[in-house]
């Protein structure tokens, strides 16, 4: 009996994953882009290509690549989620864990601009998959960072819980939002 050859795409995906995990971002990006020329709607390949650009701080290029994916496949919610996450990560790094940076008007404005772009991408994903709890968990993440009003946050939380009451990302975001030193109160946190 002849030995079966492994699926070339699985071997390539494993190689891309190994390159990324070993911080070989240049080769990871190059191989992911080569594979994208064959399959330009592959979520894993776009993930590794954009992350490889992100880690060495070519954030604008990572976002442009994700935008290209949304232009090529506007009906793919994963493309919109990827673009949204890149904007969300960028917005978060601008003021991350540093209140002085958060209060700096220039950095705060830049953060709001990046977050707004991320919310626009998330809106597109929500149109395509409104019954995906990930949509509502992501809105909660933005709301926690951007101080959305309580009725809006309660609406997002209700939608997410109806779809997936075990969505850790959304629960964590809503819990962070309810902390008394953020936008909630001790009573709201205890009730949660």
Secondary structure in CASP SS format (residue, H / E / C, confidence):
PFRMAT SS
TARGET T0000
AUTHOR 0000-0000-0000
METHOD secondary structure of the structure
MODEL  1
X C 1.00
X C 1.00
X C 1.00
X C 1.00
X C 1.00
X C 1.00
X C 1.00
X H 1.00
X H 1.00
X H 1.00
X H 1.00
X H 1.00
X H 1.00
X H 1.00
X H 1.00
X H 1.00
X H 1.00
X H 1.00
X H 1.00
X H 1.00
X H 1.00
X C 1.00
X C 1.00
X C 1.00
X H 1.00
X H 1.00
X H 1.00
X H 1.00
X H 1.00
X H 1.00
X H 1.00
X H 1.00
X H 1.00
X H 1.00
X H 1.00
X H 1.00
X C 1.00
X C 1.00
X C 1.00
X C 1.00
X C 1.00
X C 1.00
X H 1.00
X H 1.00
X H 1.00
X H 1.00
X H 1.00
X H 1.00
X H 1.00
X H 1.00
X H 1.00
X H 1.00
X H 1.00
X H 1.00
X H 1.00
X C 1.00
X C 1.00
X C 1.00
X H 1.00
X H 1.00
X H 1.00
X H 1.00
X H 1.00
X H 1.00
X H 1.00
X H 1.00
X H 1.00
X H 1.00
X H 1.00
X H 1.00
X H 1.00
X H 1.00
X C 1.00
X C 1.00
X C 1.00
X C 1.00
X H 1.00
X H 1.00
X H 1.00
X H 1.00
X H 1.00
X H 1.00
X H 1.00
X H 1.00
X H 1.00
X H 1.00
X H 1.00
X H 1.00
X H 1.00
X H 1.00
X H 1.00
X H 1.00
X H 1.00
X H 1.00
X H 1.00
X C 1.00
X C 1.00
X C 1.00
X H 1.00
X H 1.00
X H 1.00
X H 1.00
X H 1.00
X C 1.00
X H 1.00
X H 1.00
X H 1.00
X H 1.00
X H 1.00
X H 1.00
X H 1.00
X H 1.00
X H 1.00
X H 1.00
X H 1.00
X H 1.00
X H 1.00
X H 1.00
X H 1.00
X H 1.00
X H 1.00
X H 1.00
X H 1.00
X H 1.00
X H 1.00
X H 1.00
X H 1.00
X H 1.00
X C 1.00
X C 1.00
X C 1.00
X C 1.00
X H 1.00
X H 1.00
X H 1.00
X H 1.00
X H 1.00
X H 1.00
X H 1.00
X H 1.00
X H 1.00
X H 1.00
X H 1.00
X H 1.00
X H 1.00
X H 1.00
X C 1.00
X C 1.00
X C 1.00
X H 1.00
X H 1.00
X H 1.00
X H 1.00
X H 1.00
X H 1.00
X H 1.00
X H 1.00
X H 1.00
X H 1.00
X H 1.00
X H 1.00
X H 1.00
X H 1.00
X C 1.00
X C 1.00
X C 1.00
X C 1.00
X H 1.00
X H 1.00
X H 1.00
X H 1.00
X H 1.00
X H 1.00
X H 1.00
X H 1.00
X H 1.00
X H 1.00
X H 1.00
X C 1.00
X C 1.00
X C 1.00
X C 1.00
X C 1.00
X C 1.00
X C 1.00
X H 1.00
X H 1.00
X H 1.00
X H 1.00
X H 1.00
X H 1.00
X C 1.00
END
